[in-house]
Amino acid sequence: MHTHTSREERSQERLFRGSGLLNLQRRPRRAHKGSDGGRRGLASAQEPAPEVAGARPSQAPGTMPRRLQPRSAGTKGPPGTTAAASEAASRPHALASRDSPASAKPLLRWDEVPDDFVECFILSGYRRLPCTAQECLASVLKPTNETLNFWTHFIPLLLFLSKFCRLFFLSGRDVPFHHPWLLPLWCYASGVLLTFAMSCTAHVFSCLSLRLRAAFFYLDYASISYYGFGSTVAYYYYLLPGLSLLDARVMTPYVQQRLGWHVDCTGLIAAYRALVLPVAFVLAVACTVACCKSRTDWCSYPFALRTFVFVMPLSMACPIMLESWLFDLRGENPTLFVHFYRRYFWLVVAAFFNVSKIPERIQPGLFDIIGHSHQLFHIFTFLSIYDQVYYVEEGLRQFLKEPPDAPTFLGTVGYMLLLVVCLGLVIKKFLSNAEFCSKK
């Protein structure tokens, strides 16, 4: 009798599941993870979600995925790849092919995609895994949680491409685009354009596979480091020579009068000039390594770490800040003064949104498609670079009026090519280790 009843109950359960009635029961959401390691949301789900292509496999009741579990602060080194992530990543492509096309398939919730794809406090709008390249490109015209991440950098990419084309080819100057005086500008322009292009690529094609997702975001981090070093090259040739702070004829009597120190500043300034580019080069490589490591499970504060390490190369602009404190930069170069400080204001605002995950932290689910923090981060970084381009262009004008020694190929493009090789080796190293491809 008991056996007969159990069979009858299982038969009814299969019937309800097949008709979709079983899914009408309300399932509590599992906890959602924030950038500071905290958890948002309700208790773990009692029933697993229906199986979909690329979704995480069913887990034991009451068990949360590794990525949503608290991390131990004393953990040393990255843990191994979870079985759930490995199974989701290696699911046969035939299963995905039985699903309806992406154009007809609804977007997924956070508990229907692999753990590595879950964004902090973003509950819906996820694309399925794996997608084809064509489906990824088509998604930029659909309301997913990555759509505006793409457009907030693709539109600036087009604007800056137009801007640099005018500077190089339509400026009306007597200096041709291949003149050595413009080599630092080429380095800077390549950094700006590569940063926006790689950001767009990473956000569009991040759902091709888990490994390609990691590869695209590693390249995104590398492009930001490349841009930071290109900015330093432009500063070194176009902005720093015009500062009183780096003129020994001005600083030596200034130090003697203000501080009473009888010091010849010639050697110190020469040492600084000799070290600026090598130090910036090392920082660019170190920042890329740190950001790639931030994608491991043992990194408790990945967004804070990435924000901090990309602030480090900005220290190369400290002479301009000191110039404004010690001398009348506002009176001597108002364009540099205004746009320099406005740029750093935009950067502070961008860092705030990137670390705090506001506003989606306050109301998870409300800003999944429009208005979440990463879109705001993109907008304010664009504004910061826009101001930077403005005062770099002004520095170029001043440089061309009384150009010092012409920049060399090795001191500009040579450095950039060497940096590309080093960053490529860093990315190859991380991609060869599967443990570093196991986290978003």
Secondary structure, 3 states (H helix, E strand, C coil): CHHHHHHHHHHHHHHHHHHCCHHHCCCCCCCEECCCCCEECCCCCCCCCCCCCCCCCCCCCCCCCHHHCCCCCCCCCCCCCCHHHHHHHCCCHHHHHCCCCCCCCCCECHHHCCHHHCCCCCCCCECCCCCCHHHHHHHHHCCCCCHHHHHHHHHHHHHHHHHHHHHHHCCCCCCCCCCHHHHHHHHHHHHHHHHHHHHHHHHHCCCCCHHHHHHHHHHHHHHHHHHHHHHHHHHHHHHHHHCHHHCHHHHHHHHHHHCCCCCCCHHHHHHHHHHHHHHHHHHHHHHHHHHHHCCCCCCCCHHHHHHHHHHHHHHHHHHHHHHHHHCCHHHHCHHHHHHHHHHHHHHHHHHHHHHHCCCCCCCCCCCCCCCCHHHHHHHHHHHHHHHHHHHHHHHHHHHHHCCCCCCCCHHHHHHHHHHHHHHHHHHHHHHCCHHHHCCC
